[in-house]
């Protein structure tokens, strides 16, 4: 099960990376077209939607690789047992927060879907296309946090350096 979650996180991270690449292409194209006096109606809005998906879509992979920003002023001086307990607490907090975000974010996205809400821009895309990214990506983040908690509980953590698991 851990490998499935890790694979899903890696896939989401890959899609996030390509999303950022597409954002750069879209905005570069938009700048070029504005220079020619013929701006697009789609580049800004689609790049914003891709940005939301890419940003939250990469969070689970960053957690798996332990590449989130970490402040270690206090934790570097903890004993291995205390460090393990602290890590498990943080991962449990991420799971709980993810659950709250999935619950409320799903309601917001569903409400927009049910009401047919759109962005109100010239492109007028359905609002739920962006909104569903929050519960979807936080669900994956919560699952990855659970997977990491299992790893920490079973194997401990390396207190000398951030953990990086690549299989």
C-alpha positions as CSV (number, residue, x, y, z in Angstrom):
1,X,0.0,0.0,0.0
2,X,2.9,2.4,0.8
3,X,4.3,1.9,-2.7
4,X,0.9,2.8,-4.3
5,X,0.7,6.0,-2.2
6,X,4.4,6.8,-3.1
7,X,3.7,6.2,-6.8
8,X,0.6,8.4,-6.7
9,X,2.6,11.1,-5.1
10,X,5.4,10.8,-7.6
11,X,2.9,10.9,-10.5
12,X,1.3,14.0,-9.0
13,X,4.7,15.6,-8.6
14,X,5.5,14.8,-12.2
15,X,2.2,16.4,-13.4
16,X,3.0,19.4,-11.2
17,X,6.4,19.9,-12.8
18,X,4.9,19.7,-16.2
19,X,2.1,22.1,-15.1
20,X,4.8,24.7,-14.2
21,X,6.4,24.2,-17.6
22,X,3.0,24.7,-19.3
23,X,2.4,27.8,-17.2
24,X,5.7,29.3,-18.5
25,X,4.8,28.5,-22.1
26,X,1.3,30.0,-21.7
27,X,2.5,33.2,-20.1
28,X,5.4,33.5,-22.5
29,X,2.9,33.2,-25.4
30,X,0.7,35.7,-23.8
31,X,3.5,38.2,-23.4
32,X,4.5,37.7,-27.1
33,X,0.9,38.1,-28.2
34,X,0.4,41.3,-26.2
35,X,3.5,42.7,-27.8
36,X,1.9,42.1,-31.1
37,X,-1.3,43.7,-29.9
38,X,-3.4,40.6,-29.9
39,X,-3.7,39.3,-26.3
40,X,-5.4,36.0,-25.5
41,X,-8.5,35.4,-23.4
42,X,-7.3,32.1,-22.0
43,X,-3.6,32.3,-21.0
44,X,-3.9,34.1,-17.7
45,X,-6.9,32.1,-16.4
46,X,-5.6,28.7,-17.5
47,X,-2.2,29.5,-16.0
48,X,-3.8,30.4,-12.7
49,X,-5.7,27.2,-12.7
50,X,-2.6,25.2,-13.5
51,X,-0.7,27.0,-10.8
52,X,-3.2,26.0,-8.2
53,X,-3.1,22.3,-9.3
54,X,0.7,22.3,-9.6
55,X,1.3,23.9,-6.2
56,X,-0.9,21.6,-4.2
57,X,-0.3,18.6,-6.4
58,X,3.4,18.6,-5.6
59,X,2.9,18.8,-1.8
60,X,2.7,15.0,-1.3
61,X,5.9,14.3,-3.2
62,X,7.7,17.0,-1.3
63,X,6.5,15.4,2.0
64,X,7.7,12.0,0.8
65,X,11.1,13.4,-0.1
66,X,11.2,15.5,3.0
67,X,11.8,18.7,1.0
68,X,9.3,21.0,2.7
69,X,10.8,23.9,4.5
70,X,11.8,22.8,8.0
71,X,12.9,24.8,11.0
72,X,15.3,22.6,13.0
73,X,16.5,25.0,15.7
74,X,14.8,22.9,18.4
75,X,14.5,19.5,16.8
76,X,18.2,19.1,16.0
77,X,18.9,18.9,19.7
78,X,16.2,16.3,20.6
79,X,17.0,12.7,21.4
80,X,16.2,10.1,18.8
81,X,13.1,9.0,20.7
82,X,11.9,12.6,21.2
83,X,12.6,13.3,17.5
84,X,10.6,10.3,16.4
85,X,7.7,11.4,18.7
86,X,7.9,15.0,17.3
87,X,7.9,13.7,13.7
88,X,4.9,11.4,14.4
89,X,3.0,14.4,15.9
90,X,3.7,16.6,12.9
91,X,2.6,13.8,10.5
92,X,-0.6,13.3,12.5
93,X,-1.3,17.0,12.4
94,X,-0.9,16.9,8.6
95,X,-3.3,14.0,8.4
96,X,-5.8,15.8,10.6
97,X,-5.5,19.1,8.7
98,X,-5.8,17.3,5.4
99,X,-9.0,15.7,6.6
100,X,-10.5,19.0,7.5
101,X,-9.4,20.6,4.1
102,X,-10.8,17.6,2.2
103,X,-14.1,17.7,4.1
104,X,-14.7,21.5,3.7
105,X,-13.0,21.8,0.3
106,X,-15.2,19.0,-1.2
107,X,-18.3,20.9,-0.1
108,X,-17.1,24.1,-1.7
109,X,-16.2,22.4,-5.0
110,X,-19.5,20.4,-5.0
111,X,-21.5,23.6,-4.3
112,X,-19.9,25.3,-7.3
113,X,-20.5,22.3,-9.5
114,X,-24.2,22.0,-8.4
115,X,-24.9,25.7,-8.9
116,X,-23.0,25.9,-12.2
117,X,-20.7,28.6,-10.9
118,X,-18.1,29.9,-13.3
119,X,-15.1,32.2,-13.0
120,X,-17.0,35.1,-14.6
121,X,-14.1,35.9,-16.9
122,X,-14.0,36.0,-20.7
123,X,-13.1,32.3,-20.7
124,X,-15.8,31.6,-18.1
125,X,-14.6,28.1,-17.0
126,X,-16.4,26.2,-14.3
127,X,-15.2,27.3,-10.9
128,X,-15.0,23.8,-9.6
129,X,-12.2,22.9,-12.0
130,X,-9.9,24.9,-9.7
131,X,-11.7,24.3,-6.5
132,X,-11.6,20.5,-6.7
133,X,-7.8,20.6,-6.7
134,X,-7.7,21.5,-3.0
135,X,-9.6,18.4,-1.7
136,X,-8.0,16.1,-4.3
137,X,-4.4,17.2,-3.5
138,X,-4.9,17.3,0.2
139,X,-6.4,13.8,0.2
140,X,-3.1,12.6,-1.4
141,X,-1.1,14.7,1.1
142,X,-3.0,13.1,3.9
143,X,-2.4,9.6,2.6
144,X,1.3,10.4,2.1
145,X,1.5,11.7,5.7
146,X,0.0,8.4,6.9
147,X,2.5,6.4,4.8
148,X,5.4,8.5,6.3
149,X,4.0,8.0,9.8
150,X,4.1,4.2,9.3
151,X,7.7,4.4,8.1
152,X,8.7,6.6,11.0
153,X,6.9,4.3,13.5
154,X,8.5,1.2,12.1
155,X,11.9,2.4,11.1
156,X,12.6,5.6,13.0
157,X,14.2,8.6,11.4
158,X,17.7,9.7,10.6
159,X,18.3,12.7,12.8
160,X,21.5,13.7,11.0
161,X,19.8,14.7,7.7
162,X,16.4,15.0,6.2
163,X,15.0,11.6,5.1
164,X,14.8,10.9,1.4
165,X,13.1,7.8,0.3
166,X,13.5,6.8,-3.4
167,X,12.4,3.3,-4.4
